[in-house]
Amino acid sequence: MTDTEVIYISGDVEFDGPLVGRNSMTSFALTVAGRHRAGGEFERPLPDDPYYRTLLRPIGFDYDPETFAVSGLNRRDLMSAGTEPVEAMTSASRFVAEAAGDAKPVLVLHPVAVDWAWLHYYWTRFDPNGCPFGYNAAVDLRSIYMGMSGVDYVGSAPKRMPESFRTDLPHTHDALDDARHQGAIFASIMEHAAQRAEVRS
């Protein structure tokens, strides 16, 4: 336990190819997934006003059609109606700052190895203030579950988790749907971990 309050923000990214900087992030979403109050009490969030943007003019013209098709977005629409990357990332930073207040913001991702690379790159390239989570304040949903449950990596897939950790929220490869979906799973895992800690004490 610490005297620092922590707020967890679930994020999800869609992109048009596997190479950060050469390919482009096409959309991303952020939504509050819960908070640890100073002293350690976890609170599931109230319904929030999430952040979601599609991005204008992909930064690279090299893209993989198969990867891009996963999100269901239309490249022509992004070229004409998406948000400029500078505006998208600076306004996302404001969303994080307003949600966090005096708390330390931590990003919840699945998988952290992929989505963190995209978000950190875009924030450090397009927001003059850099990434609002610093250079490492991100956690991986599956790793958290592995640590709590003792299962291996294969057993940590959300579809293999017990029913009590799952959610009826959709997982569609729409960035907003997926950020909400993993945020709800994260909150259930944290609540279960808190209950286990109370029993042990």
C-alpha positions as CSV (number, residue, x, y, z in Angstrom):
1,M,0.0,0.0,0.0
2,T,1.1,3.6,-0.7
3,D,-0.2,7.0,-0.1
4,T,-0.4,7.6,-3.8
5,E,-3.7,7.3,-5.6
6,V,-3.6,5.5,-9.0
7,I,-6.1,5.7,-11.8
8,Y,-6.1,3.0,-14.5
9,I,-7.1,3.9,-18.0
10,S,-7.8,1.1,-20.5
11,G,-6.6,1.8,-24.0
12,D,-6.9,0.1,-27.4
13,V,-5.3,0.8,-30.7
14,E,-6.1,-0.1,-34.3
15,F,-3.5,0.2,-37.0
16,D,-2.9,-0.5,-40.7
17,G,0.3,-2.6,-40.5
18,P,2.7,-4.1,-38.0
19,L,5.6,-1.5,-38.1
20,V,5.4,1.5,-35.9
21,G,6.5,4.6,-37.7
22,R,6.3,2.9,-41.1
23,N,2.7,2.0,-40.9
24,S,0.0,4.1,-39.2
25,M,-2.3,4.1,-36.2
26,T,-5.9,4.4,-37.6
27,S,-7.9,4.8,-34.4
28,F,-7.5,4.6,-30.6
29,A,-9.7,4.8,-27.5
30,L,-9.2,5.5,-23.8
31,T,-11.6,4.8,-20.9
32,V,-11.3,4.8,-17.2
33,A,-11.0,1.2,-15.8
34,G,-10.8,1.9,-12.1
35,R,-8.6,3.4,-9.4
36,H,-6.7,2.5,-6.3
37,R,-7.3,5.0,-3.6
38,A,-4.4,6.0,-1.4
39,G,-4.1,3.1,1.0
40,G,-4.9,0.4,-1.5
41,E,-8.7,0.2,-1.9
42,F,-9.7,-0.5,-5.5
43,E,-12.8,1.2,-6.9
44,R,-14.6,0.1,-10.1
45,P,-15.4,3.3,-12.2
46,L,-18.7,4.9,-12.7
47,P,-19.8,5.1,-16.3
48,D,-17.4,7.6,-17.9
49,D,-17.2,9.7,-21.1
50,P,-14.5,7.8,-23.0
51,Y,-12.0,9.2,-25.5
52,Y,-12.1,7.9,-29.1
53,R,-10.6,9.2,-32.3
54,T,-9.9,8.1,-35.9
55,L,-6.8,9.6,-37.4
56,L,-6.5,11.7,-40.5
57,R,-4.0,11.2,-43.2
58,P,-2.0,8.1,-42.1
59,I,1.6,9.0,-41.4
60,G,2.8,6.3,-43.8
61,F,1.5,5.2,-47.2
62,D,2.8,1.7,-46.7
63,Y,0.0,-0.4,-45.3
64,D,-1.1,-4.0,-45.1
65,P,-4.7,-4.5,-46.4
66,E,-5.3,-7.6,-44.3
67,T,-4.2,-5.8,-41.1
68,F,-6.1,-2.7,-42.0
69,A,-9.3,-4.7,-42.7
70,V,-9.5,-6.0,-39.1
71,S,-10.8,-2.6,-37.8
72,G,-13.5,-2.2,-40.4
73,L,-12.4,1.4,-41.1
74,N,-12.3,2.9,-44.5
75,R,-9.0,4.4,-45.6
76,R,-10.7,7.0,-47.8
77,D,-12.8,8.1,-44.9
78,L,-9.7,8.5,-42.7
79,M,-8.0,10.6,-45.3
80,S,-10.9,13.1,-45.3
81,A,-12.6,12.9,-41.9
82,G,-10.1,11.7,-39.4
83,T,-8.5,13.8,-36.7
84,E,-5.0,15.4,-37.3
85,P,-2.5,13.4,-35.2
86,V,-1.3,16.5,-33.3
87,E,-4.9,17.4,-32.2
88,A,-5.7,13.7,-31.4
89,M,-2.7,13.2,-29.2
90,T,-2.8,16.5,-27.4
91,S,-6.5,16.2,-26.7
92,A,-6.0,12.6,-25.5
93,S,-3.4,14.0,-23.0
94,R,-6.0,16.4,-21.7
95,F,-8.4,13.6,-21.3
96,V,-5.9,11.7,-19.2
97,A,-5.0,14.7,-17.1
98,E,-8.7,15.5,-16.4
99,A,-9.5,11.9,-15.5
100,A,-6.5,11.5,-13.3
101,G,-6.5,14.8,-11.4
102,D,-3.9,14.4,-8.7
103,A,-3.7,10.6,-9.2
104,K,-1.0,8.8,-11.1
105,P,-2.3,7.6,-14.5
106,V,-1.4,4.0,-15.5
107,L,-2.4,2.6,-18.9
108,V,-4.0,-0.9,-19.1
109,L,-3.4,-2.6,-22.4
110,H,-3.9,-6.0,-24.1
111,P,-1.3,-6.7,-25.4
112,V,0.9,-4.1,-23.9
113,A,3.8,-5.1,-26.2
114,V,1.9,-3.9,-29.2
115,D,-0.4,-1.1,-28.2
116,W,2.1,0.7,-25.9
117,A,4.5,1.0,-28.8
118,W,1.9,2.7,-31.0
119,L,0.6,5.1,-28.3
120,H,4.0,6.1,-26.9
121,Y,5.4,6.7,-30.4
122,Y,2.4,8.9,-31.4
123,W,2.5,10.8,-28.1
124,T,6.2,11.5,-28.3
125,R,6.1,12.5,-32.0
126,F,2.9,14.6,-32.0
127,D,2.3,15.9,-28.5
128,P,4.9,18.6,-27.5
129,N,4.5,17.5,-23.9
130,G,5.2,13.8,-24.7
131,C,3.4,10.8,-23.3
132,P,1.1,11.6,-20.3
133,F,2.0,8.1,-18.9
134,G,5.7,8.8,-19.0
135,Y,7.9,6.2,-20.6
136,N,6.7,3.1,-18.7
137,A,3.5,3.5,-16.8
138,A,1.6,0.7,-18.5
139,V,0.5,-2.8,-17.4
140,D,-0.6,-5.8,-19.4
141,L,-4.0,-7.4,-18.8
142,R,-2.9,-11.0,-19.3
143,S,0.3,-10.6,-17.1
144,I,-1.8,-9.3,-14.2
145,Y,-4.1,-12.3,-14.5
146,M,-1.2,-14.7,-14.7
147,G,0.3,-13.2,-11.6
148,M,-2.9,-13.4,-9.6
149,S,-4.1,-16.8,-10.8
150,G,-0.8,-18.7,-11.4
151,V,-1.9,-19.9,-14.8
152,D,0.5,-20.0,-17.8
153,Y,0.4,-17.6,-20.8
154,V,-2.0,-19.8,-22.8
155,G,-4.4,-20.1,-19.9
156,S,-4.4,-16.3,-19.4
157,A,-6.3,-15.5,-22.6
158,P,-9.5,-13.6,-21.7
159,K,-11.7,-16.3,-23.3
160,R,-10.1,-18.8,-20.9
161,M,-10.7,-16.8,-17.8
162,P,-13.5,-17.9,-15.4
163,E,-17.0,-16.5,-16.2
164,S,-16.8,-14.2,-13.2
165,F,-14.0,-12.2,-14.9
166,R,-15.7,-12.0,-18.3
167,T,-18.0,-9.2,-19.5
168,D,-21.0,-8.9,-21.8
169,L,-19.4,-5.9,-23.4
170,P,-18.5,-6.6,-27.0
171,H,-15.0,-7.3,-28.4
172,T,-15.2,-6.2,-32.0
173,H,-11.8,-4.7,-33.0
174,D,-13.4,-1.3,-32.7
175,A,-11.0,0.6,-30.5
176,L,-13.7,1.9,-28.2
177,D,-15.5,-1.4,-27.8
178,D,-12.2,-3.2,-27.0
179,A,-11.0,-0.5,-24.6
180,R,-14.3,-0.9,-22.6
181,H,-14.2,-4.7,-22.8
182,Q,-10.7,-5.0,-21.4
183,G,-11.3,-2.3,-18.8
184,A,-14.3,-4.3,-17.4
185,I,-12.1,-7.5,-17.3
186,F,-9.4,-5.5,-15.5
187,A,-11.8,-4.2,-12.9
188,S,-13.1,-7.7,-12.2
189,I,-9.6,-9.0,-11.7
190,M,-8.7,-6.2,-9.4
191,E,-11.8,-6.7,-7.3
192,H,-11.1,-10.4,-7.0
193,A,-7.5,-9.8,-6.0
194,A,-8.8,-7.4,-3.3
195,Q,-11.2,-10.0,-2.0
196,R,-8.4,-12.6,-1.8
197,A,-6.2,-10.1,0.1
198,E,-9.0,-9.5,2.6
199,V,-9.4,-13.2,3.2
200,R,-5.7,-13.7,3.7
201,S,-5.5,-10.8,6.2
